[in-house]
Amino acid sequence: MESEKVAIIGAGWNGLQTLQSLKELGVEAEVFESRASVGGTWTTDMSYHGLQVHSPMFTNLMTFKGQAFPYKGMTEDNLREKMDAGSVREYLESFAEKMELKGMIHLNSKVKEIRYHSKSQKAYLLVESDGAEVEKGPYRLVVFSSFAGRASWPKIPMQGFEGKLLHSSQFKEDVMEEIIKKDLKVLVVGGGKSGCDMICAFQRKGYKQLTWLFRAPYWFLRYAPVTRGGFKGFLFLCSLLLFLFSYQLPIVVAWLIGYLVLPKSEGGGLPQHFDGRRFHFGILDDKQVDFVEQVPAKQGEPKELAKEGMHLESGEMLKCDVVIYATGYETGWGDLKLLKDGEEVDAGDVPLYHHAVVPNFPCLMSASTAFFQFGPSRGLTTAQYITWYLQAAPSEAEMVATAQKNWSSQSAGKTNGFRSDHAFTAEFLLFYLDLWRAGMVSIYGMLKIFVDLFVISKMSPLVLTKGTMPAFPK
């Protein structure tokens, strides 16, 4: 497959694992990374103080020749510990070094434009590097593997706020120490994992000048049962399957199993949020659960950021000196300019072929929508899919027709998008069902990855079955 060169945008753990797996499969590939180092979300400029992986199951997941790439800090004593951002950076740097990938990675290289020529079925990249723009190519396929392209700032009107405004990516240890030293009132906005991490970072220091604001909080899985699996994991897996039929009943079932934790209202009692259409994954250990329950939690819609603090639509005002927006990241997909035979193409809301390839721009694959598995192990399946796609070479008409039959509503610009009548988790389940209907996976393969994750507590790549899919070297 020497003439079928692949370009990968993003050198996070998925991009690195995809590159290594393609190398093992004999596919020529190279990576373009806009930052000065590998690591994606875990790089110094994007990671925040207190950032950890969700679970130790994500540790030791980079693989080569079918074997786990060892993390040197992993011992029997800390087998269940979560890696912090610095450890992940060190691990990924080591992986790139030991696997001899650095010669295939272009750092400080931002891809601005993809030019596709339909007659030759080749793509060329316009890359900004060292202040100059250069053309790279040709490539048969470009894999967009960026999950944290830039900070996502909420559009909350500013009305003379005189305090400090931060995004979670700007929350470094020295920033936290300055806040504590000056005894400033902190408002953390956002109910997801990064918001939880902000709260826990302050709580570890015993700092109490905190308020946590969210429109709708995440559901957090309890750390110990999830990482140890077993019978409770099996029950939880069963409750997930119920999301295909109801978005309320599974929440109640999972709550009764004792898996889920949420910030409580000021009056205590059950969490305020039982809407399965806003279901997200996060994992808290017992200490984090204790931290979360000690912080005043406000659920409401921000109206404006005024001089003294945040005004809510309810009329309430939350006084603060510092606002930290824990509102996640954007992939940067919308920043790419796509040209097909010289004409600009809009691929934002286009249903994707196998939830991976843009049908009307067939040189482009989205790794953030091809959610084959959690963590870097998805890079294995991504590489396997790429080899199949290069060999199968489906026509645009075939891809458009297949994509129109998708049950999952996601598109390249709306990853696992929310629907008013579906739970977030249901979108993941529908994604796998779409792959099964297309003959890409077996029912056994679908069930295996969920059993591995929730019952056996290990991470395994999804094994594709269609056609003469190459096996990974052992």
Sine and cosine of phi, psi and omega as CSV:
sin_phi,cos_phi,sin_psi,cos_psi,sin_omega,cos_omega
0.00,0.00,0.60,0.80,-0.13,-0.99
-0.90,0.44,-0.56,0.83,-0.05,-1.00
-0.99,0.12,-0.14,0.99,-0.06,-1.00
-0.99,-0.13,0.94,0.33,-0.06,-1.00
-0.98,0.20,0.59,-0.80,-0.06,-1.00
-0.87,-0.49,0.68,-0.73,0.11,-0.99
-0.94,-0.33,0.68,-0.73,0.01,-1.00
-0.88,-0.47,0.78,-0.63,0.03,-1.00
-0.99,-0.17,0.93,-0.37,0.02,-1.00
0.92,-0.40,0.82,-0.57,-0.02,-1.00
-0.93,-0.36,0.67,0.74,0.16,-0.99
-0.98,0.18,-0.18,-0.98,-0.08,-1.00
-0.93,0.37,-0.48,0.88,0.07,-1.00
-0.94,0.33,-0.68,0.73,0.02,-1.00
-0.89,0.46,-0.66,0.75,0.00,-1.00
-0.92,0.39,-0.68,0.74,0.00,-1.00
-0.92,0.39,-0.62,0.79,0.05,-1.00
-0.89,0.46,-0.69,0.73,0.02,-1.00
-0.87,0.48,-0.74,0.67,-0.01,-1.00
-0.89,0.45,-0.67,0.75,-0.03,-1.00
-0.92,0.38,-0.64,0.77,0.06,-1.00
-0.90,0.44,-0.62,0.79,0.05,-1.00
-0.87,0.50,-0.69,0.72,0.02,-1.00
-0.91,0.42,-0.54,0.84,-0.03,-1.00
-1.00,0.07,0.00,1.00,0.07,-1.00
0.99,0.11,0.32,0.95,0.02,-1.00
-0.99,-0.17,0.80,-0.59,0.01,-1.00
-0.95,0.30,0.77,-0.63,-0.05,-1.00
-0.49,-0.87,0.36,-0.93,0.11,-0.99
-0.52,-0.86,0.38,-0.92,-0.09,-1.00
-0.90,-0.44,0.62,-0.78,0.11,-0.99
-0.90,-0.44,0.85,-0.52,-0.04,-1.00
-0.84,-0.55,0.80,-0.60,-0.07,-1.00
-0.96,0.28,-0.36,0.93,-0.04,-1.00
-1.00,-0.04,0.04,-1.00,-0.10,-1.00
-1.00,0.06,-0.03,1.00,-0.01,-1.00
-0.49,-0.87,0.27,-0.96,0.07,-1.00
-0.98,0.19,0.31,-0.95,0.08,-1.00
0.74,-0.67,-0.34,0.94,0.04,-1.00
0.85,0.53,-0.86,-0.51,-0.01,-1.00
-0.84,0.55,-0.44,0.90,-0.14,-0.99
-1.00,-0.03,0.00,1.00,0.03,-1.00
-0.92,0.38,0.34,-0.94,-0.09,-1.00
-0.86,0.51,-0.64,0.77,-0.07,-1.00
-0.97,0.25,-0.40,0.91,-0.04,-1.00
-0.99,-0.16,-0.47,0.88,-0.05,-1.00
-0.99,0.14,0.48,-0.88,-0.01,-1.00
-0.92,-0.38,0.27,-0.96,0.02,-1.00
-0.91,0.41,0.79,-0.61,-0.01,-1.00
0.99,-0.13,-0.05,1.00,0.00,-1.00
-0.92,0.38,0.75,-0.67,0.07,-1.00
-0.71,-0.70,0.32,-0.95,0.16,-0.99
-0.93,0.36,0.39,-0.92,-0.01,-1.00
-0.87,0.49,-0.63,0.78,-0.19,-0.98
-0.38,-0.92,0.46,-0.89,0.07,-1.00
-0.90,0.43,-0.22,0.98,0.06,-1.00
-0.90,0.44,-0.36,0.93,0.02,-1.00
-0.99,0.14,-0.18,0.98,-0.01,-1.00
-0.99,0.15,0.58,-0.82,0.04,-1.00
0.92,0.40,0.46,0.89,-0.08,-1.00
-0.99,-0.11,-0.30,0.95,0.08,-1.00
-0.91,0.42,0.67,-0.74,-0.09,-1.00
-0.77,-0.64,0.34,-0.94,0.12,-0.99
-0.51,-0.86,0.72,-0.69,-0.02,-1.00
0.78,0.62,0.62,0.78,0.06,-1.00
0.98,0.21,0.03,1.00,-0.03,-1.00
-0.92,-0.40,0.51,-0.86,0.02,-1.00
-0.93,0.36,0.68,-0.73,0.09,-1.00
-0.99,0.14,0.86,-0.50,-0.15,-0.99
-0.95,0.32,0.64,-0.77,0.15,-0.99
-1.00,-0.10,0.88,-0.48,-0.17,-0.99
-0.91,0.42,-0.35,0.94,0.01,-1.00
-1.00,0.09,-0.03,1.00,-0.06,-1.00
-1.00,0.06,0.84,-0.54,0.07,-1.00
-0.74,-0.67,0.13,-0.99,0.03,-1.00
-0.89,0.47,-0.51,0.86,-0.05,-1.00
-0.95,0.31,-0.54,0.84,-0.05,-1.00
-0.91,-0.42,0.45,0.89,-0.07,-1.00
-0.86,0.51,-0.46,0.89,-0.04,-1.00
-0.98,-0.20,0.16,0.99,-0.01,-1.00
-0.98,0.18,0.49,-0.87,0.08,-1.00
-1.00,0.00,0.68,-0.73,0.03,-1.00
-0.98,0.20,0.66,-0.75,0.10,-0.99
-1.00,0.06,0.09,-1.00,-0.11,-0.99
-0.88,0.48,-0.64,0.77,0.00,-1.00
-0.89,0.46,-0.65,0.76,0.01,-1.00
-0.92,0.39,-0.62,0.78,0.02,-1.00
-0.91,0.42,-0.68,0.73,0.04,-1.00
-0.85,0.53,-0.72,0.69,0.00,-1.00
-0.88,0.47,-0.65,0.76,-0.01,-1.00
-0.90,0.44,-0.71,0.71,-0.03,-1.00
-0.94,0.35,-0.62,0.79,0.08,-1.00
-0.87,0.49,-0.67,0.74,0.00,-1.00
-0.90,0.43,-0.64,0.76,0.02,-1.00
-0.88,0.47,-0.74,0.68,-0.01,-1.00
-0.89,0.46,-0.59,0.81,-0.01,-1.00
-0.95,0.33,-0.79,0.62,-0.09,-1.00
-0.93,0.37,-0.53,0.85,-0.02,-1.00
-1.00,0.06,0.06,1.00,0.02,-1.00
0.82,0.57,0.75,0.66,-0.01,-1.00
-0.99,-0.14,-0.29,0.96,-0.16,-0.99
-0.87,0.49,-0.50,0.87,0.04,-1.00
-0.94,0.33,-0.22,0.98,0.01,-1.00
-0.96,-0.27,0.11,0.99,-0.05,-1.00
-0.90,-0.43,0.82,-0.57,0.04,-1.00
-0.98,-0.21,0.95,-0.31,0.02,-1.00
-1.00,0.08,0.29,-0.96,-0.04,-1.00
0.79,0.61,0.61,0.79,-0.06,-1.00
-0.79,-0.62,0.97,-0.23,-0.05,-1.00
-0.99,-0.13,0.85,-0.53,0.04,-1.00
-0.98,0.17,0.86,-0.51,-0.05,-1.00
-0.97,-0.26,-0.45,0.90,-0.14,-0.99
-0.49,-0.87,0.61,-0.79,0.11,-0.99
-0.87,-0.50,0.83,-0.56,-0.02,-1.00
-0.92,-0.38,0.89,-0.45,-0.06,-1.00
-0.94,-0.34,0.74,-0.68,0.05,-1.00
-0.94,-0.33,0.94,-0.33,-0.13,-0.99
-0.91,0.41,-0.51,0.86,-0.03,-1.00
-0.92,0.39,-0.71,0.70,-0.01,-1.00
-1.00,0.01,-0.21,0.98,-0.06,-1.00
0.84,0.54,0.62,0.78,0.02,-1.00
-0.86,-0.52,0.48,-0.88,0.01,-1.00
-0.85,-0.53,0.52,-0.86,0.06,-1.00
-0.80,-0.60,0.57,-0.82,-0.03,-1.00
-0.95,-0.32,0.65,-0.76,0.19,-0.98
-0.99,-0.15,0.92,-0.40,-0.13,-0.99
-0.90,-0.44,0.76,-0.66,0.08,-1.00
-1.00,-0.08,0.87,-0.50,-0.04,-1.00
-0.55,-0.83,0.78,-0.63,0.01,-1.00
0.81,0.59,0.64,0.77,0.07,-1.00
0.98,0.18,0.00,1.00,-0.01,-1.00
-0.84,-0.54,0.43,-0.90,0.05,-1.00
-0.96,-0.26,0.79,-0.61,-0.01,-1.00
-0.77,-0.63,0.46,-0.89,0.04,-1.00
-0.99,-0.12,0.72,-0.69,0.02,-1.00
-0.85,-0.52,0.54,-0.84,0.04,-1.00
0.60,-0.80,-0.11,-0.99,0.07,1.00
-1.00,0.09,0.36,-0.93,0.04,-1.00
-0.77,-0.64,0.56,-0.83,0.09,-1.00
-0.99,0.14,-0.52,0.86,-0.03,-1.00
-0.54,-0.84,0.63,-0.77,0.09,-1.00
-0.90,-0.44,0.83,-0.56,-0.04,-1.00
-0.97,-0.26,0.90,-0.43,0.02,-1.00
-1.00,0.08,0.95,-0.32,-0.11,-0.99
-0.86,-0.50,0.51,0.86,0.00,-1.00
-0.99,-0.11,0.85,-0.52,0.00,-1.00
-0.95,-0.31,-0.25,0.97,-0.01,-1.00
-0.62,-0.79,0.95,0.32,-0.04,-1.00
-0.95,0.31,-0.62,0.78,0.00,-1.00
-0.32,-0.95,0.27,-0.96,0.00,-1.00
-0.92,0.39,0.60,-0.80,0.05,-1.00
-0.98,-0.21,0.92,-0.40,-0.01,-1.00
-0.98,-0.19,0.76,-0.65,0.04,-1.00
-0.94,0.33,0.48,-0.88,-0.02,-1.00
-1.00,-0.03,0.95,0.31,0.03,-1.00
-0.97,-0.24,0.85,-0.53,-0.06,-1.00
-0.84,0.54,0.66,-0.75,0.07,-1.00
-0.99,-0.12,0.81,-0.59,0.00,-1.00
-0.79,-0.61,0.88,0.48,0.11,-0.99
0.99,0.13,0.40,0.92,0.02,-1.00
-0.89,0.46,0.78,-0.62,-0.09,-1.00
-0.98,-0.21,-0.01,1.00,-0.03,-1.00
-1.00,0.01,-0.32,-0.95,-0.04,-1.00
-0.99,-0.16,0.75,-0.66,-0.02,-1.00
-0.90,-0.44,0.83,-0.56,-0.08,-1.00
-0.75,-0.66,0.46,-0.89,0.29,-0.96
-0.99,-0.14,0.42,-0.91,-0.05,-1.00
-0.83,0.56,-0.53,0.85,0.00,-1.00
-0.91,0.42,-0.30,0.95,0.03,-1.00
-1.00,-0.08,-0.01,1.00,-0.04,-1.00
-1.00,0.09,1.00,-0.03,0.01,-1.00
-0.97,-0.26,0.16,-0.99,-0.07,-1.00
-0.87,0.49,-0.65,0.76,-0.01,-1.00
-0.92,0.39,-0.53,0.85,0.05,-1.00
-0.91,0.41,-0.70,0.72,0.02,-1.00
-0.89,0.45,-0.67,0.74,-0.01,-1.00
-0.89,0.46,-0.62,0.79,0.03,-1.00
-0.91,0.41,-0.66,0.75,0.02,-1.00
-0.88,0.48,-0.70,0.71,-0.01,-1.00
-0.91,0.41,-0.67,0.74,-0.02,-1.00
-0.87,0.49,-0.62,0.78,-0.03,-1.00
-1.00,0.02,-0.04,1.00,0.02,-1.00
0.81,0.58,0.78,0.62,-0.05,-1.00
-1.00,0.03,0.52,-0.85,0.07,-1.00
-0.99,0.16,0.81,-0.59,-0.11,-0.99
-0.93,-0.36,0.73,-0.69,0.14,-0.99
-0.90,-0.43,0.89,-0.45,0.07,-1.00
-0.99,-0.13,0.84,-0.55,-0.05,-1.00
-0.94,-0.33,0.87,-0.49,0.00,-1.00
0.79,-0.62,0.80,-0.60,-0.12,-0.99
-0.99,-0.15,0.24,0.97,-0.06,-1.00
-1.00,-0.04,-0.31,-0.95,-0.08,-1.00
-0.89,0.46,-0.69,0.73,-0.03,-1.00
-0.91,0.42,-0.61,0.79,0.07,-1.00
-0.88,0.47,-0.68,0.74,0.04,-1.00
-0.88,0.47,-0.65,0.76,0.02,-1.00
-0.90,0.44,-0.63,0.78,0.04,-1.00
-0.87,0.50,-0.74,0.67,-0.02,-1.00
-0.86,0.51,-0.73,0.69,-0.04,-1.00
-0.91,0.41,-0.59,0.81,0.01,-1.00
-0.88,0.47,-0.69,0.72,0.04,-1.00
-0.93,0.37,-0.64,0.77,-0.05,-1.00
-0.91,0.41,-0.54,0.84,0.04,-1.00
-0.89,0.46,-0.44,0.90,0.04,-1.00
-1.00,0.00,-0.01,1.00,-0.01,-1.00
0.97,0.25,0.32,0.95,-0.06,-1.00
-1.00,0.07,0.76,-0.65,-0.14,-0.99
-0.91,-0.42,-0.03,1.00,-0.03,-1.00
-0.99,0.16,0.88,0.48,-0.14,-0.99
-0.77,-0.64,0.60,-0.80,0.23,-0.97
-0.70,-0.71,0.62,-0.78,-0.04,-1.00
-0.90,-0.43,0.87,-0.49,-0.03,-1.00
-0.91,-0.42,0.71,-0.70,0.07,-1.00
-0.48,-0.88,0.50,-0.87,0.10,-1.00
-0.95,0.32,-0.75,0.66,0.03,-1.00
-0.50,-0.86,0.89,-0.46,-0.08,-1.00
-0.95,0.32,0.39,-0.92,0.10,-1.00
-0.95,0.31,0.30,-0.95,0.30,-0.96
-1.00,-0.03,0.74,-0.67,0.04,-1.00
-0.93,-0.36,0.76,-0.66,0.06,-1.00
-0.98,0.17,0.61,-0.79,0.07,-1.00
-0.94,0.34,0.74,-0.68,-0.15,-0.99
-0.88,0.47,-0.80,0.60,-0.13,-0.99
-0.88,0.47,-0.77,0.64,-0.01,-1.00
-0.89,0.46,-0.61,0.79,-0.04,-1.00
-0.92,0.38,-0.66,0.75,-0.06,-1.00
-0.98,0.19,-0.24,0.97,0.01,-1.00
-0.95,-0.31,-0.26,0.97,0.12,-0.99
0.89,0.45,-0.64,-0.77,0.02,-1.00
1.00,0.04,-0.44,-0.90,-0.11,-0.99
-0.90,0.44,-0.64,0.77,0.03,-1.00
-0.89,0.45,-0.60,0.80,0.06,-1.00
-0.89,0.46,-0.62,0.78,0.03,-1.00
-0.90,0.44,-0.69,0.72,0.03,-1.00
-0.89,0.46,-0.64,0.77,0.00,-1.00
-0.92,0.40,-0.63,0.78,0.07,-1.00
-0.86,0.51,-0.67,0.74,0.03,-1.00
-0.88,0.47,-0.63,0.77,0.00,-1.00
-0.92,0.39,-0.55,0.84,0.05,-1.00
-0.89,0.46,-0.64,0.76,-0.02,-1.00
-0.90,0.45,-0.44,0.90,0.02,-1.00
-0.92,0.39,-0.31,0.95,-0.01,-1.00
-0.89,0.45,-0.34,0.94,0.04,-1.00
-0.93,0.36,-0.34,0.94,-0.10,-1.00
-0.90,-0.44,-0.37,0.93,-0.02,-1.00
-0.42,-0.91,0.56,-0.83,0.06,-1.00
-0.96,-0.30,0.09,1.00,0.06,-1.00
-0.93,-0.36,-0.72,0.69,-0.06,-1.00
-0.83,0.55,-0.72,0.70,-0.02,-1.00
-0.88,0.48,-0.54,0.84,0.02,-1.00
-0.88,0.47,-0.72,0.70,0.00,-1.00
-0.90,0.43,-0.69,0.73,0.01,-1.00
-0.87,0.49,-0.74,0.67,-0.02,-1.00
-0.89,0.45,-0.60,0.80,0.03,-1.00
-0.89,0.45,-0.69,0.73,-0.01,-1.00
-0.91,0.42,-0.54,0.84,0.06,-1.00
-0.90,0.44,-0.44,0.90,0.03,-1.00
1.00,-0.09,0.39,0.92,-0.05,-1.00
-1.00,0.01,-0.48,0.88,-0.30,-0.95
-0.97,-0.25,0.62,-0.79,-0.03,-1.00
-0.75,-0.66,0.67,-0.74,0.06,-1.00
-0.68,-0.73,0.44,-0.90,0.18,-0.98
-0.85,0.53,0.69,-0.73,-0.04,-1.00
-1.00,-0.07,0.33,-0.95,0.08,-1.00
-0.94,0.34,0.20,-0.98,-0.05,-1.00
-0.88,0.48,-0.47,0.88,0.00,-1.00
-0.99,0.12,-0.02,1.00,-0.02,-1.00
0.98,0.19,-0.30,-0.95,0.02,-1.00
0.99,0.11,-0.32,-0.95,-0.05,-1.00
-0.93,0.38,0.43,-0.90,0.07,-1.00
-0.87,0.50,0.37,-0.93,-0.05,-1.00
-0.99,0.13,-0.24,0.97,-0.26,-0.97
-0.92,-0.40,0.93,-0.36,0.04,-1.00
-0.82,-0.58,0.55,0.84,-0.03,-1.00
-0.98,-0.18,0.97,-0.25,-0.05,-1.00
-0.92,0.38,-0.19,0.98,0.05,-1.00
-0.96,0.29,-0.16,0.99,0.03,-1.00
-0.87,-0.50,0.73,0.68,-0.08,-1.00
-1.00,0.00,0.82,-0.57,0.05,-1.00
-0.75,-0.66,0.38,-0.93,0.01,-1.00
-0.99,-0.15,0.71,-0.70,0.19,-0.98
-0.43,-0.90,0.44,-0.90,-0.06,-1.00
-0.79,-0.62,0.81,-0.59,-0.01,-1.00
-0.89,-0.46,0.67,-0.74,0.15,-0.99
-1.00,0.07,0.06,-1.00,-0.11,-0.99
-0.88,0.48,-0.61,0.79,-0.01,-1.00
-0.92,0.39,-0.64,0.77,0.04,-1.00
-0.91,0.41,-0.63,0.78,0.06,-1.00
-0.86,0.52,-0.69,0.72,0.01,-1.00
-0.89,0.45,-0.67,0.74,0.03,-1.00
-0.87,0.49,-0.74,0.67,-0.07,-1.00
-0.87,0.49,-0.65,0.76,-0.08,-1.00
-0.95,0.30,-0.25,0.97,-0.02,-1.00
-1.00,0.02,-0.17,0.99,-0.11,-0.99
-0.99,-0.16,0.74,-0.67,0.06,-1.00
-0.86,0.52,0.83,-0.56,-0.04,-1.00
-0.93,-0.37,0.78,-0.62,0.02,-1.00
-0.89,-0.45,0.78,-0.63,0.09,-1.00
-0.95,-0.32,0.85,-0.52,-0.04,-1.00
-0.06,-1.00,0.12,-0.99,-0.03,-1.00
-0.98,-0.20,0.89,-0.46,0.04,-1.00
-0.89,0.46,0.66,-0.75,0.02,-1.00
-0.96,-0.26,-0.78,0.63,0.02,-1.00
-0.30,-0.95,0.40,-0.92,0.05,-1.00
-0.98,-0.21,0.98,-0.20,-0.09,-1.00
-1.00,-0.07,-0.11,-0.99,-0.12,-0.99
-0.83,0.56,-0.70,0.72,-0.11,-0.99
-0.99,-0.17,-0.13,0.99,-0.01,-1.00
0.34,-0.94,-0.33,-0.94,-0.10,-0.99
-1.00,-0.07,0.84,-0.54,0.11,-0.99
-1.00,-0.02,0.71,-0.70,0.04,-1.00
-0.98,-0.19,0.34,-0.94,0.03,-1.00
-0.88,0.48,-0.43,0.90,0.00,-1.00
-0.96,0.30,-0.19,0.98,-0.04,-1.00
0.98,-0.20,-0.24,0.97,0.00,-1.00
-0.96,0.29,0.53,-0.85,0.04,-1.00
-0.85,-0.53,0.79,-0.61,0.01,-1.00
-0.97,-0.22,0.95,-0.31,-0.02,-1.00
-0.94,0.33,0.66,-0.75,0.00,-1.00
-0.31,-0.95,0.41,-0.91,0.09,-1.00
-0.97,-0.25,-0.40,0.92,-0.02,-1.00
-0.71,-0.70,0.73,-0.68,0.11,-0.99
-0.90,-0.44,0.81,-0.58,0.06,-1.00
-0.92,-0.40,0.91,-0.42,0.05,-1.00
-1.00,0.09,0.97,-0.24,0.07,-1.00
-1.00,-0.08,0.92,0.39,-0.18,-0.98
-0.90,-0.43,0.34,0.94,0.17,-0.99
0.98,0.21,-0.32,-0.95,-0.11,-0.99
-0.75,-0.67,0.36,-0.93,0.15,-0.99
-0.97,-0.24,0.54,-0.84,-0.05,-1.00
-0.95,0.32,-0.46,0.89,-0.08,-1.00
1.00,-0.01,0.10,0.99,0.01,-1.00
-0.83,0.56,-0.68,0.74,-0.05,-1.00
-0.92,0.38,-0.25,0.97,0.01,-1.00
-0.99,0.16,-0.29,0.96,-0.02,-1.00
-0.97,0.25,0.75,-0.66,0.12,-0.99
-1.00,-0.07,0.82,-0.58,-0.06,-1.00
-0.93,-0.36,0.83,-0.56,0.01,-1.00
-0.85,-0.52,0.82,-0.58,0.05,-1.00
-0.90,-0.44,0.92,-0.39,-0.06,-1.00
0.79,0.61,0.63,0.78,0.06,-1.00
1.00,0.04,-0.18,0.98,-0.02,-1.00
-0.97,-0.22,0.68,-0.73,-0.02,-1.00
-0.95,0.32,0.64,-0.77,-0.05,-1.00
-0.88,-0.47,0.70,-0.72,0.09,-1.00
-0.98,-0.19,0.91,-0.40,-0.04,-1.00
-0.92,-0.39,0.29,0.96,-0.10,-0.99
-0.91,0.42,-0.77,0.64,-0.09,-1.00
-0.92,-0.38,0.43,0.90,-0.02,-1.00
-0.99,0.10,0.79,-0.61,0.11,-0.99
-0.86,0.52,0.63,-0.78,-0.14,-0.99
-0.98,-0.17,0.56,-0.83,0.09,-1.00
-0.95,0.33,0.88,-0.47,-0.08,-1.00
0.83,0.56,0.46,0.89,-0.04,-1.00
0.82,0.57,0.52,0.86,-0.06,-1.00
-0.71,-0.70,-0.83,0.55,-0.15,-0.99
-0.98,-0.20,0.65,-0.76,0.06,-1.00
-0.97,0.24,0.91,-0.40,-0.13,-0.99
-0.87,0.49,-0.63,0.77,-0.03,-1.00
-1.00,0.01,0.11,0.99,0.08,-1.00
-0.56,-0.83,0.92,0.38,-0.29,-0.96
-0.94,0.35,0.08,1.00,0.09,-1.00
-1.00,-0.05,0.01,1.00,-0.15,-0.99
-0.87,-0.50,0.81,-0.59,0.04,-1.00
-0.88,-0.48,0.65,-0.76,0.03,-1.00
-0.96,-0.26,0.93,-0.37,0.02,-1.00
-0.97,0.26,-0.37,0.93,-0.02,-1.00
-0.97,0.24,-0.31,0.95,0.08,-1.00
-0.99,-0.17,-0.43,0.91,0.07,-1.00
-0.98,0.19,0.95,0.32,-0.16,-0.99
-0.99,0.10,0.92,0.40,-0.08,-1.00
-0.91,0.42,-0.50,0.87,-0.04,-1.00
-0.20,-0.98,0.22,-0.97,0.06,-1.00
-0.98,0.19,0.46,-0.89,0.13,-0.99
0.94,0.34,-0.18,-0.98,-0.10,-1.00
-0.92,0.38,-0.29,0.96,-0.01,-1.00
-0.89,0.46,-0.33,0.94,0.05,-1.00
-0.91,0.41,-0.40,0.92,0.03,-1.00
-0.88,0.48,-0.51,0.86,0.05,-1.00
-0.90,0.44,-0.75,0.67,-0.01,-1.00
-0.94,0.35,-0.59,0.81,0.06,-1.00
-0.84,0.54,-0.72,0.70,0.02,-1.00
-0.90,0.44,-0.64,0.77,0.01,-1.00
-0.91,0.42,-0.66,0.75,0.03,-1.00
-0.90,0.44,-0.66,0.75,-0.01,-1.00
-0.85,0.52,-0.70,0.71,-0.01,-1.00
-0.89,0.45,-0.61,0.79,0.05,-1.00
-0.91,0.41,-0.71,0.71,-0.05,-1.00
-0.88,0.47,-0.67,0.75,0.00,-1.00
-0.90,0.44,-0.57,0.82,0.00,-1.00
-0.98,0.19,-0.66,0.75,-0.08,-1.00
-0.96,0.29,-0.59,0.81,0.01,-1.00
0.71,0.70,0.86,0.52,0.00,-1.00
-0.90,0.43,0.47,-0.88,0.01,-1.00
-0.97,0.23,0.33,-0.94,0.03,-1.00
-0.88,0.48,-0.65,0.76,-0.01,-1.00
-0.88,0.48,-0.67,0.74,0.02,-1.00
-0.90,0.43,-0.66,0.75,-0.02,-1.00
-0.92,0.38,-0.66,0.75,0.02,-1.00
-0.88,0.47,-0.71,0.70,-0.02,-1.00
-0.89,0.46,-0.66,0.75,0.01,-1.00
-0.92,0.38,-0.68,0.73,-0.03,-1.00
-0.90,0.44,-0.55,0.83,-0.01,-1.00
-0.92,0.39,-0.29,0.96,-0.02,-1.00
-1.00,-0.04,0.02,1.00,-0.03,-1.00
-0.85,0.53,0.65,-0.76,0.13,-0.99
-1.00,0.05,-0.64,0.77,0.05,-1.00
-0.94,0.33,0.66,-0.75,-0.15,-0.99
-1.00,0.02,0.05,1.00,-0.09,-1.00
-0.94,0.34,0.40,-0.92,0.11,-0.99
-0.66,-0.75,0.02,-1.00,-0.03,-1.00
-0.87,0.49,-0.58,0.81,-0.01,-1.00
-1.00,-0.01,-0.03,1.00,-0.04,-1.00
-0.62,-0.79,0.99,0.15,-0.07,-1.00
-0.93,0.37,0.83,-0.56,-0.02,-1.00
0.68,0.74,0.79,0.61,-0.13,-0.99
-0.87,0.49,0.49,-0.87,0.03,-1.00
-0.97,0.24,0.59,-0.80,0.14,-0.99
-0.81,-0.59,0.53,-0.85,-0.07,-1.00
-0.92,0.39,-0.35,0.94,-0.06,-1.00
-0.93,-0.37,0.17,0.99,-0.03,-1.00
-0.74,-0.67,0.53,-0.85,0.14,-0.99
-0.97,0.22,0.46,-0.89,0.05,-1.00
-0.83,0.56,-0.70,0.71,0.00,-1.00
-0.88,0.47,-0.56,0.83,0.01,-1.00
-0.87,0.48,-0.53,0.85,0.02,-1.00
-0.90,0.44,-0.61,0.79,0.06,-1.00
-0.91,0.41,-0.68,0.73,0.00,-1.00
-0.91,0.42,-0.65,0.76,0.03,-1.00
-0.92,0.40,-0.54,0.84,0.07,-1.00
-0.85,0.53,-0.75,0.66,0.00,-1.00
-0.91,0.41,-0.60,0.80,0.04,-1.00
-0.91,0.41,-0.58,0.81,0.08,-1.00
-0.88,0.47,-0.67,0.74,0.03,-1.00
-0.91,0.41,-0.61,0.79,0.03,-1.00
-0.91,0.41,-0.69,0.73,0.00,-1.00
-0.89,0.45,-0.50,0.87,0.02,-1.00
-1.00,0.09,-0.04,1.00,0.01,-1.00
0.99,0.16,0.23,0.97,-0.05,-1.00
-0.99,0.14,-0.47,0.88,-0.01,-1.00
-0.69,-0.72,0.30,-0.95,0.07,-1.00
-0.98,-0.18,0.32,-0.95,0.09,-1.00
-0.86,0.51,-0.65,0.76,0.03,-1.00
-0.86,0.51,-0.70,0.71,-0.01,-1.00
-0.89,0.45,-0.63,0.78,0.03,-1.00
-0.90,0.44,-0.74,0.67,-0.03,-1.00
-0.92,0.39,-0.57,0.82,-0.07,-1.00
-0.88,0.48,-0.68,0.73,-0.06,-1.00
-0.93,0.36,-0.53,0.85,0.04,-1.00
-0.96,0.29,-0.63,0.77,0.06,-1.00
-0.91,0.41,-0.68,0.73,0.04,-1.00
-0.85,0.53,-0.69,0.73,-0.09,-1.00
-0.95,0.31,-0.77,0.64,-0.17,-0.99
-0.99,-0.11,-0.41,0.91,-0.07,-1.00
-0.97,-0.25,-0.76,0.65,-0.05,-1.00
-1.00,0.00,-0.31,0.95,0.02,-1.00
0.89,0.45,0.81,0.59,0.14,-0.99
-0.61,-0.79,0.28,-0.96,-0.02,-1.00
-0.94,-0.35,0.80,-0.60,0.01,-1.00
-0.76,-0.65,0.60,-0.80,0.06,-1.00
-0.95,0.32,0.53,-0.85,0.11,-0.99
-0.94,0.33,0.77,-0.64,-0.02,-1.00
-0.99,-0.10,0.88,-0.48,0.02,-1.00
-0.98,0.17,0.49,-0.87,-0.15,-0.99
-0.84,-0.54,-0.21,0.98,-0.17,-0.99
-0.95,0.32,0.67,-0.74,0.11,-0.99
0.90,0.44,-0.55,-0.83,-0.01,-1.00
-0.99,-0.14,0.88,0.47,-0.05,-1.00
-0.90,0.44,0.82,-0.58,-0.02,-1.00
-0.93,0.36,0.61,-0.79,0.06,-1.00
-1.00,0.08,0.46,-0.89,0.05,-1.00
-0.98,0.22,0.60,-0.80,0.00,-1.00
-0.86,0.50,0.61,-0.79,0.03,-1.00
-1.00,-0.08,0.00,0.00,0.00,0.00
